[in-house]
Amino acid sequence: MTPAELASLYRQYIDCLNSQDWDNLGNFVHEDAAHNGRPLGVAGYRAMLENDYAQIPDLRFNIDTLTCEAPMVASRLMFDCTPKGEFLGLPINGRKIKFAENVFYEYRDGKIINVLSVLDKVAIEAQLS
Protein backbone atom coordinates (compact mmCIF):
# COMPACT_ATOMS: atom_id res chain seq x y z
CA MET A 1 0.00 0.00 0.00
CA THR A 2 1.41 3.40 -0.96
CA PRO A 3 1.61 6.22 1.60
CA ALA A 4 -1.18 8.06 -0.27
CA GLU A 5 -3.44 4.98 -0.21
CA LEU A 6 -2.73 4.44 3.48
CA ALA A 7 -3.48 8.12 4.24
CA SER A 8 -6.77 7.87 2.35
CA LEU A 9 -7.74 4.70 4.23
CA TYR A 10 -6.88 6.36 7.55
CA ARG A 11 -8.95 9.45 6.71
CA GLN A 12 -11.90 7.17 5.91
CA TYR A 13 -11.42 5.53 9.33
CA ILE A 14 -11.49 8.95 11.03
CA ASP A 15 -14.67 9.80 9.08
CA CYS A 16 -16.17 6.52 10.33
CA LEU A 17 -15.38 7.51 13.94
CA ASN A 18 -16.71 11.05 13.55
CA SER A 19 -19.97 9.81 12.04
CA GLN A 20 -20.18 7.05 14.69
CA ASP A 21 -20.76 4.56 11.88
CA TRP A 22 -20.10 1.56 14.12
CA ASP A 23 -21.55 -0.94 11.66
CA ASN A 24 -18.68 -0.15 9.28
CA LEU A 25 -15.90 -0.07 11.90
CA GLY A 26 -14.91 -3.62 10.91
CA ASN A 27 -13.93 -2.27 7.49
CA PHE A 28 -11.07 -0.40 9.20
CA VAL A 29 -10.27 -2.34 12.36
CA HIS A 30 -8.75 -5.84 12.27
CA GLU A 31 -10.55 -8.65 14.10
CA ASP A 32 -7.41 -9.07 16.27
CA ALA A 33 -6.96 -5.35 17.04
CA ALA A 34 -5.25 -4.19 20.22
CA HIS A 35 -5.15 -0.75 21.87
CA ASN A 36 -2.16 0.14 24.08
CA GLY A 37 -1.37 -3.53 24.51
CA ARG A 38 -4.93 -4.61 25.33
CA PRO A 39 -6.42 -7.13 22.91
CA LEU A 40 -9.90 -5.83 22.01
CA GLY A 41 -10.91 -7.15 18.63
CA VAL A 42 -13.49 -5.20 16.67
CA ALA A 43 -16.22 -5.64 19.30
CA GLY A 44 -14.03 -4.39 22.15
CA TYR A 45 -12.69 -1.53 20.03
CA ARG A 46 -16.25 -0.52 19.20
CA ALA A 47 -17.26 -0.69 22.88
CA MET A 48 -14.28 1.52 23.79
CA LEU A 49 -15.31 4.13 21.21
CA GLU A 50 -19.00 4.00 22.14
CA ASN A 51 -18.00 4.61 25.77
CA ASP A 52 -15.81 7.55 24.68
CA TYR A 53 -18.79 9.11 22.91
CA ALA A 54 -21.08 8.43 25.89
CA GLN A 55 -18.64 10.26 28.16
CA ILE A 56 -17.85 13.00 25.60
CA PRO A 57 -20.95 13.63 23.46
CA ASP A 58 -19.26 16.34 21.35
CA LEU A 59 -16.17 14.21 20.64
CA ARG A 60 -14.64 14.83 17.23
CA PHE A 61 -11.35 13.48 15.87
CA ASN A 62 -9.42 16.19 14.01
CA ILE A 63 -6.25 15.24 12.15
CA ASP A 64 -3.50 17.79 12.78
CA THR A 65 -0.49 15.84 11.50
CA LEU A 66 -0.41 12.64 9.47
CA THR A 67 2.55 10.58 8.32
CA CYS A 68 2.23 7.23 6.58
CA GLU A 69 4.79 4.59 5.74
CA ALA A 70 3.25 1.14 5.40
CA PRO A 71 2.45 -0.63 7.56
CA MET A 72 2.51 2.33 9.99
CA VAL A 73 0.51 5.53 10.37
CA ALA A 74 1.51 8.26 12.82
CA SER A 75 -1.05 10.92 13.60
CA ARG A 76 -1.48 13.84 15.94
CA LEU A 77 -5.16 14.27 16.64
CA MET A 78 -6.58 17.44 18.16
CA PHE A 79 -9.65 17.56 20.37
CA ASP A 80 -11.83 20.45 21.50
CA CYS A 81 -14.56 18.83 23.57
CA THR A 82 -16.64 18.75 26.74
CA PRO A 83 -16.40 15.54 28.80
CA LYS A 84 -19.42 15.07 31.09
CA GLY A 85 -17.58 13.90 34.21
CA GLU A 86 -14.10 12.65 34.95
CA PHE A 87 -11.66 12.26 32.08
CA LEU A 88 -8.27 10.63 32.61
CA GLY A 89 -8.99 10.83 36.33
CA LEU A 90 -9.47 14.60 36.13
CA PRO A 91 -12.71 16.33 37.23
CA ILE A 92 -13.71 17.95 33.94
CA ASN A 93 -17.46 17.92 34.69
CA GLY A 94 -18.73 19.64 31.56
CA ARG A 95 -15.88 22.12 31.05
CA LYS A 96 -14.57 22.61 27.52
CA ILE A 97 -11.01 21.33 27.09
CA LYS A 98 -8.48 21.19 24.25
CA PHE A 99 -5.79 18.54 24.00
CA ALA A 100 -3.82 16.38 21.60
CA GLU A 101 -3.42 12.66 21.13
CA ASN A 102 -0.28 11.26 19.55
CA VAL A 103 -1.12 7.90 18.09
CA PHE A 104 0.64 5.22 16.08
CA TYR A 105 -1.33 2.66 14.10
CA GLU A 106 -0.04 -0.57 12.61
CA TYR A 107 -1.97 -1.99 9.67
CA ARG A 108 -2.30 -5.61 8.63
CA ASP A 109 -4.38 -6.78 5.68
CA GLY A 110 -5.56 -3.19 5.15
CA LYS A 111 -6.94 -2.83 8.68
CA ILE A 112 -5.72 -1.44 12.00
CA ILE A 113 -4.19 -4.25 14.05
CA ASN A 114 -2.38 -2.27 16.75
CA VAL A 115 -2.85 1.20 18.25
CA LEU A 116 -0.40 2.95 20.57
CA SER A 117 -1.89 6.15 21.98
CA VAL A 118 -0.67 8.90 24.30
CA LEU A 119 -3.00 11.72 25.39
CA ASP A 120 -1.60 15.10 26.47
CA LYS A 121 -2.91 15.02 30.06
CA VAL A 122 -0.58 17.86 31.10
CA ALA A 123 -2.34 20.21 28.66
CA ILE A 124 -5.70 19.27 30.19
CA GLU A 125 -4.42 19.77 33.75
CA ALA A 126 -3.16 23.23 32.82
CA GLN A 127 -6.67 24.21 31.69
CA LEU A 128 -8.18 23.15 35.00
CA SER A 129 -6.00 25.30 37.22
Accessible surface in RSA format (square Angstrom, percent):
REM  Atomic radii and reference values for relative SASA: ProtOr
REM  Chains: A
REM  Algorithm: Lee & Richards
REM  Probe-radius: 1.40
REM  Slices: 20
REM RES _ NUM      All-atoms   Total-Side   Main-Chain    Non-polar    All polar
REM                ABS   REL    ABS   REL    ABS   REL    ABS   REL    ABS   REL
RES MET A   1   111.96  58.0  49.06  32.5  62.89 149.7  57.16  48.6  54.80  72.6
RES THR A   2    71.60  50.9  67.74  68.7   3.85   9.2  68.73  92.3   2.87   4.3
RES PRO A   3    78.87  57.5  77.68  70.8   1.19   4.3  78.14  64.5   0.73   4.5
RES ALA A   4    76.38  70.2  61.68  95.2  14.69  33.4  69.44  97.8   6.93  18.4
RES GLU A   5    96.33  55.3  88.28  66.8   8.04  19.2  39.22  75.9  57.10  46.6
RES LEU A   6     1.31   0.7   1.31   0.9   0.00   0.0   1.31   0.9   0.00   0.0
RES ALA A   7    21.70  19.9  21.70  33.5   0.00   0.0  21.70  30.6   0.00   0.0
RES SER A   8    53.68  45.4  47.81  63.8   5.87  13.5  29.23  62.3  24.45  34.3
RES LEU A   9    32.87  18.3  32.23  23.1   0.64   1.6  32.50  22.8   0.37   1.0
RES TYR A  10     0.00   0.0   0.00   0.0   0.00   0.0   0.00   0.0   0.00   0.0
RES ARG A  11   119.81  50.3 119.15  60.7   0.66   1.6  44.55  60.9  75.26  45.6
RES GLN A  12    88.42  49.4  84.63  61.8   3.79   9.0  30.39  64.7  58.03  44.0
RES TYR A  13     4.19   2.0   4.19   2.4   0.00   0.0   0.15   0.1   4.04   5.0
RES ILE A  14     6.90   3.9   6.90   5.1   0.00   0.0   6.90   5.0   0.00   0.0
RES ASP A  15    90.86  63.6  86.67  86.3   4.19   9.9  26.86  63.2  64.00  63.8
RES CYS A  16     8.08   6.1   3.32   3.7   4.76  11.2   7.81  19.8   0.27   0.3
RES LEU A  17     1.44   0.8   1.44   1.0   0.00   0.0   1.44   1.0   0.00   0.0
RES ASN A  18    27.45  18.9   8.81   8.5  18.64  44.9   5.94  14.3  21.51  20.8
RES SER A  19    78.44  66.3  46.33  61.8  32.11  74.0  50.56 107.7  27.88  39.1
RES GLN A  20    80.47  45.0  66.78  48.8  13.69  32.6  10.23  21.8  70.24  53.3
RES ASP A  21    52.05  36.5  45.98  45.8   6.06  14.3  15.32  36.0  36.73  36.6
RES TRP A  22    29.93  12.0  23.05  11.2   6.88  16.2  15.19   8.1  14.74  23.9
RES ASP A  23   126.24  88.4  94.01  93.6  32.23  76.2  31.02  73.0  95.23  95.0
RES ASN A  24    62.08  42.8  61.30  59.2   0.78   1.9   6.40  15.4  55.68  53.8
RES LEU A  25     0.17   0.1   0.17   0.1   0.00   0.0   0.17   0.1   0.00   0.0
RES GLY A  26    25.00  30.8   0.00   N/A  25.00  30.8  20.48  56.2   4.52  10.1
RES ASN A  27    85.57  59.0  73.69  71.2  11.88  28.6  14.97  36.0  70.60  68.2
RES PHE A  28    22.27  11.1  22.23  13.8   0.04   0.1  22.27  13.5   0.00   0.0
RES VAL A  29     0.46   0.3   0.00   0.0   0.46   1.1   0.00   0.0   0.46   1.3
RES HIS A  30    19.38  10.6  19.38  13.5   0.00   0.0  10.61  10.9   8.77  10.2
RES GLU A  31   132.48  76.1 116.86  88.4  15.62  37.2  36.92  71.4  95.55  78.0
RES ASP A  32    89.08  62.4  72.50  72.2  16.57  39.2  22.93  54.0  66.15  66.0
RES ALA A  33     0.28   0.3   0.00   0.0   0.28   0.6   0.00   0.0   0.28   0.7
RES ALA A  34    19.22  17.7  19.22  29.7   0.00   0.0  19.22  27.1   0.00   0.0
RES HIS A  35    27.00  14.8  27.00  18.8   0.00   0.0  18.01  18.6   8.99  10.5
RES ASN A  36    72.31  49.9  48.04  46.4  24.27  58.4  23.29  56.1  49.02  47.4
RES GLY A  37    61.25  75.5   0.00   N/A  61.25  75.5  36.22  99.4  25.03  56.1
RES ARG A  38   124.73  52.4 123.78  63.1   0.95   2.3  65.08  88.9  59.65  36.2
RES PRO A  39   118.01  86.0  98.04  89.4  19.97  72.6  98.56  81.4  19.45 120.9
RES LEU A  40    41.39  23.0  22.14  15.8  19.25  48.4  28.12  19.7  13.27  35.7
RES GLY A  41    16.11  19.9   0.00   N/A  16.11  19.9  12.56  34.5   3.55   8.0
RES VAL A  42    41.88  27.6  38.79  35.1   3.09   7.4  38.79  33.7   3.09   8.4
RES ALA A  43    82.59  75.9  68.44 105.6  14.15  32.2  74.48 104.9   8.11  21.5
RES GLY A  44    22.35  27.6   0.00   N/A  22.35  27.6  18.37  50.4   3.98   8.9
RES TYR A  45     4.60   2.1   4.60   2.6   0.00   0.0   0.00   0.0   4.60   5.7
RES ARG A  46    81.24  34.1  81.24  41.4   0.00   0.0  18.36  25.1  62.88  38.1
RES ALA A  47    56.62  52.1  50.12  77.4   6.50  14.8  52.14  73.4   4.48  11.9
RES MET A  48    38.66  20.0  29.75  19.7   8.91  21.2  33.79  28.7   4.87   6.5
RES LEU A  49     6.29   3.5   6.29   4.5   0.00   0.0   6.29   4.4   0.00   0.0
RES GLU A  50    67.74  38.9  61.02  46.2   6.72  16.0  24.51  47.4  43.23  35.3
RES ASN A  51    82.86  57.1  77.74  75.1   5.11  12.3  21.26  51.2  61.60  59.5
RES ASP A  52    47.00  32.9  45.90  45.7   1.11   2.6   5.46  12.8  41.55  41.4
RES TYR A  53    15.05   7.0  10.07   5.7   4.98  13.0  10.43   7.8   4.62   5.7
RES ALA A  54    52.36  48.1  38.67  59.7  13.68  31.1  50.94  71.7   1.42   3.8
RES GLN A  55    76.27  42.6  76.21  55.7   0.06   0.1  22.51  47.9  53.76  40.8
RES ILE A  56     6.03   3.4   6.03   4.5   0.00   0.0   6.03   4.3   0.00   0.0
RES PRO A  57    79.97  58.3  57.20  52.1  22.77  82.8  60.59  50.0  19.37 120.4
RES ASP A  58    60.78  42.6  43.80  43.6  16.98  40.1  45.87 107.9  14.91  14.9
RES LEU A  59    16.98   9.5   7.43   5.3   9.55  24.0   7.43   5.2   9.55  25.7
RES ARG A  60   131.37  55.2 129.48  66.0   1.89   4.5  45.39  62.0  85.98  52.1
RES PHE A  61    19.14   9.6  16.16  10.0   2.98   7.7  16.16   9.8   2.98   8.5
RES ASN A  62    61.77  42.6  57.22  55.3   4.55  11.0  25.09  60.4  36.68  35.5
RES ILE A  63    47.61  27.1  15.67  11.7  31.94  77.0  15.74  11.3  31.87  86.5
RES ASP A  64    85.78  60.1  52.55  52.3  33.22  78.6   6.39  15.0  79.39  79.2
RES THR A  65    71.50  50.9  66.50  67.4   5.00  11.9  55.73  74.9  15.77  23.8
RES LEU A  66    38.39  21.4   7.66   5.5  30.73  77.2   7.66   5.4  30.73  82.7
RES THR A  67    85.23  60.6  79.35  80.4   5.88  14.0  61.74  82.9  23.49  35.5
RES CYS A  68    18.13  13.7   3.41   3.8  14.72  34.6   2.18   5.5  15.95  17.2
RES GLU A  69   134.40  77.2 130.27  98.6   4.13   9.8  42.34  81.9  92.06  75.2
RES ALA A  70    48.52  44.6  25.25  39.0  23.28  52.9  25.44  35.8  23.08  61.2
RES PRO A  71    71.22  51.9  69.30  63.2   1.92   7.0  71.22  58.8   0.00   0.0
RES MET A  72    76.85  39.8  76.26  50.5   0.59   1.4  67.24  57.2   9.60  12.7
RES VAL A  73     0.36   0.2   0.00   0.0   0.36   0.9   0.32   0.3   0.03   0.1
RES ALA A  74    31.00  28.5  28.81  44.5   2.19   5.0  29.18  41.1   1.82   4.8
RES SER A  75     6.69   5.7   0.00   0.0   6.69  15.4   2.92   6.2   3.77   5.3
RES ARG A  76    85.02  35.7  83.99  42.8   1.02   2.4  24.37  33.3  60.65  36.8
RES LEU A  77     0.59   0.3   0.59   0.4   0.00   0.0   0.59   0.4   0.00   0.0
RES MET A  78    67.82  35.1  67.70  44.8   0.12   0.3  67.06  57.0   0.77   1.0
RES PHE A  79     9.51   4.8   6.30   3.9   3.21   8.4   7.37   4.5   2.13   6.1
RES ASP A  80    63.38  44.4  49.22  49.0  14.16  33.5  22.07  52.0  41.30  41.2
RES CYS A  81     0.42   0.3   0.42   0.5   0.00   0.0   0.42   1.1   0.00   0.0
RES THR A  82    37.43  26.6  34.24  34.7   3.18   7.6  28.10  37.7   9.33  14.1
RES PRO A  83     1.06   0.8   1.06   1.0   0.00   0.0   1.06   0.9   0.00   0.0
RES LYS A  84   124.06  60.5 104.43  64.1  19.63  46.7  61.97  55.8  62.09  66.1
RES GLY A  85    21.19  26.1   0.00   N/A  21.19  26.1  20.29  55.7   0.90   2.0
RES GLU A  86   120.24  69.0  98.30  74.4  21.93  52.2  32.40  62.7  87.84  71.7
RES PHE A  87    32.93  16.5  30.20  18.7   2.72   7.1  32.93  20.0   0.00   0.0
RES LEU A  88    64.12  35.7  40.58  29.0  23.54  59.2  54.09  38.0  10.03  27.0
RES GLY A  89    57.99  71.5   0.00   N/A  57.99  71.5  27.26  74.8  30.73  68.8
RES LEU A  90    23.46  13.1  23.46  16.8   0.00   0.0  23.46  16.5   0.00   0.0
RES PRO A  91    68.77  50.1  68.77  62.7   0.00   0.0  68.77  56.8   0.00   0.0
RES ILE A  92     0.00   0.0   0.00   0.0   0.00   0.0   0.00   0.0   0.00   0.0
RES ASN A  93    96.07  66.3  72.55  70.1  23.52  56.6  27.83  67.0  68.24  66.0
RES GLY A  94    41.44  51.1   0.00   N/A  41.44  51.1  20.92  57.4  20.52  46.0
RES ARG A  95   109.78  46.1 104.86  53.5   4.92  11.7  62.71  85.7  47.08  28.5
RES LYS A  96   122.41  59.7  97.88  60.1  24.53  58.4  83.21  74.9  39.20  41.8
RES ILE A  97     1.31   0.7   0.66   0.5   0.65   1.6   1.31   0.9   0.00   0.0
RES LYS A  98   125.99  61.5 123.11  75.5   2.89   6.9  67.04  60.3  58.96  62.8
RES PHE A  99     8.17   4.1   3.78   2.3   4.39  11.4   8.09   4.9   0.08   0.2
RES ALA A 100     2.20   2.0   1.27   2.0   0.94   2.1   1.27   1.8   0.94   2.5
RES GLU A 101    18.54  10.6  18.54  14.0   0.00   0.0   0.20   0.4  18.34  15.0
RES ASN A 102    59.44  41.0  58.80  56.8   0.64   1.5  18.77  45.2  40.67  39.3
RES VAL A 103     2.02   1.3   0.82   0.7   1.19   2.9   0.82   0.7   1.19   3.2
RES PHE A 104   102.14  51.1 101.01  62.6   1.13   2.9 101.01  61.2   1.13   3.2
RES TYR A 105     7.55   3.5   7.55   4.3   0.00   0.0   0.54   0.4   7.01   8.6
RES GLU A 106    57.11  32.8  56.71  42.9   0.41   1.0   3.83   7.4  53.29  43.5
RES TYR A 107    12.97   6.1   7.28   4.1   5.69  14.8   6.89   5.2   6.08   7.5
RES ARG A 108   121.24  50.9 115.47  58.9   5.77  13.7  40.28  55.0  80.96  49.1
RES ASP A 109   120.38  84.3  80.88  80.5  39.50  93.4  38.95  91.7  81.44  81.2
RES GLY A 110    24.49  30.2   0.00   N/A  24.49  30.2  12.79  35.1  11.70  26.2
RES LYS A 111    71.13  34.7  71.13  43.6   0.00   0.0  28.31  25.5  42.82  45.6
RES ILE A 112     0.00   0.0   0.00   0.0   0.00   0.0   0.00   0.0   0.00   0.0
RES ILE A 113    12.92   7.3  11.75   8.8   1.16   2.8  11.75   8.5   1.16   3.2
RES ASN A 114    42.46  29.3  41.67  40.3   0.79   1.9   8.28  19.9  34.18  33.0
RES VAL A 115     3.39   2.2   3.39   3.1   0.00   0.0   3.39   2.9   0.00   0.0
RES LEU A 116    88.87  49.5  87.97  62.9   0.90   2.3  88.20  61.9   0.67   1.8
RES SER A 117    16.33  13.8   4.56   6.1  11.76  27.1   0.07   0.2  16.25  22.8
RES VAL A 118   105.23  69.2 101.16  91.6   4.08   9.8 104.80  91.1   0.43   1.2
RES LEU A 119    53.55  29.8  37.21  26.6  16.34  41.1  37.22  26.1  16.33  43.9
RES ASP A 120    52.94  37.1  45.01  44.8   7.93  18.7  15.39  36.2  37.55  37.4
RES LYS A 121    82.98  40.5  80.85  49.6   2.13   5.1  37.47  33.7  45.50  48.5
RES VAL A 122   111.47  73.3 110.88 100.4   0.59   1.4 110.88  96.3   0.59   1.6
RES ALA A 123    30.99  28.5  22.18  34.2   8.81  20.0  29.50  41.5   1.48   3.9
RES ILE A 124     0.00   0.0   0.00   0.0   0.00   0.0   0.00   0.0   0.00   0.0
RES GLU A 125    73.53  42.2  66.76  50.5   6.77  16.1  25.28  48.9  48.25  39.4
RES ALA A 126    69.34  63.8  46.51  71.8  22.83  51.9  54.56  76.8  14.78  39.2
RES GLN A 127    77.85  43.5  45.50  33.3  32.35  77.0  40.41  86.0  37.44  28.4
RES LEU A 128    38.36  21.4  16.57  11.9  21.79  54.8  17.20  12.1  21.16  56.9
RES SER A 129   130.35 110.1  61.82  82.5  68.53 157.9  78.64 167.5  51.71  72.4
END  Absolute sums over single chains surface
CHAIN  1 A     6815.9       5519.6       1296.2       3711.6       3104.3
END  Absolute sums over all chains
TOTAL          6815.9       5519.6       1296.2       3711.6       3104.3
